[in-house]
């Protein structure tokens, strides 16, 4: 096994997972074939990072997380989490990670939420003072008090998700794996959960690995984005680098009192489209700030309104998925925790 960097909390080198499937090859015949769900993933995540791990359905992201948490055994390659091989050391690893996976609850369905938390303290043998301190923090930041004495089965989806994340943090994990934590939540619940996770990530006490189809989660929470497709890493870096790689641009939408035939030329700016008989102009910015363009337009007079539109990550990722399978991305340099 290759030795991970000294500050790596997760390290994968050539990680593979193959499944055997039977395909119909005749009226009565089926042939076994090997399919690679994860095809040589190289990934290093350092202590305190918050990493978005995304991909289309079938890309291999859930399989990767299941190997990281010890649920699945890798077919090949090397993998360590918290310095442990996940499957052989699964019991030890369980005390050092927290997991929130989809609809798989770690709460007791018929018990009040408070009792689930109390039972989990004994399951993980957490000292009472440490448990009380962590629970108090979650109670305050996730606003749990209103439903602590409500049976889990009676909680709304948003309330239960807040309970699940609290349960995953009470034993003080080094890594928190989150699979679709905001799926199905209303706007208010999503905002509260994102604010809590953003604060948790900013403190750097816990390394967070987040999979989601809600790309607003990525924009709000993840300085680093890993995109997988066909079982391989096709992008590993910042969201800004993803926008740059696939040609997305910020746009400035300008409303004018009267149409202009001769719009000002500003380096790095081009007219994307003209609407409303010339009264609205949309400019595309090629990596330059919007201030220069706005200043030039203001000099012309008749400037009614200006809006700056950030690149649409959904469009960028959709473009990435619909291109031909890319060569594996070069692993990003490990971020230095703040």
Phi, psi and omega in degrees: 000135176291145181279126179287159173303153187297333182259012182277127174267334173228131179218121177236135179226114180061032186292130181227150170216115179252143174240146175263124179237152178253122181250144181287124180240006178188183182297325182235001187253139172233140182244133178283133178227149178265130180239131180269111175279325175233125193235072174082053181277127171250123186204132174232126178239126184264166183303130175090355179286153167243115189239128171273128182239102190233163178176163177291168176303133180085006182283339180110005184290317179293323177297319179298314180295325178293327174290321180294331182263003175086010180281320179244146177268127178299148174281326181201173181085187182236145180210129171227143175229123185057033179077007183243147168282121192303315186285308180297332184245037188298320181295316178294321181294324183301331179280350184246359177232157171240143186225131171232102185245106170047235185268005180278107186269145173253011179260153178276119192301321186263357182262152171301151182304320181302320181290326175300316179297320181294319178295321181295331176299320181283325178301318183263002180053049181273131175305142186303319182294318179295317179299314181297320180295315181292321180295320179298319179298314180293321178302317183289313188279334180254003175056058185272341192302328185294340183226020179298329182261013178267133175303143185303322182297339182264358182282149171290167180300318180295319178295317181294322179295322175296323176293320180297317181292321175300313180301325181286344184255348189293335180266009175070054183290155174277331181229137176242117177262124182237123178247108179053057185291340183251008183296131177080359182277152174285171187300317182295316180294320177299316181298316181296318182291318178297319180298319179295314182292325177296318178294319179298316179293323181295328179289334177073014180283333185231135172279130184244128173243118189241124169252139184197155167257355177270100188289346173295329175299316181297313182298322185280328195245333197247106173295335181238138184233125175247122181249129179243146176208136183054035175078008183232152177281121180252349173206134176217103182173205182275164175295322178299320179294325177295316177300316182294319183296325184252018166076020178281152183222150168290152179233147175243121179259122186241126173259130186242150177292327180218152181291142177251132177278327185242093180280149184293146175266125177233127180305136179082006181234136174224156179283121179276315176195159178238131184231171173054049178053037176090358181277345176233128180234133178250119179257144174254131182258127180261071176076014179249154179291157183280344187301318182298317179296314182297321179297318179295319179294322180297327179295331181287336183082166178076017180276114185269316184203151179222136175223136178257124180255124176285156179302145180272109184297327180298320179294320181295313182293323176299320178295322179297316184291332185268357174279170176297148178309127186274163171293150179305140180287150172291133180302140178290151171297132179305132178288147176270119181304141179293000000 
